[in-house]
Amino acid sequence: MPRYEFICEKCHEPFELIMTIAEREKGQAKCPKCNNSKVVPQLAGFMVQTSKKS
């Protein structure tokens, strides 16, 4: 499952959530510290795994 990074608009706490793409599209992200649903998505790094060995 994808990992998403957010910052809460209320308490300004950065956090990560692991959620399905469908959950993310529905906007079900909430801050785990203050339970606020107004969160700002952040750009995060990603890793790609291939079957070829370097």
Secondary structure by P-SEA (a helix, b strand, c coil): cbbbbbbbccccccccccccaaaaaacccccccccccbbbbbbbbbcccccccc
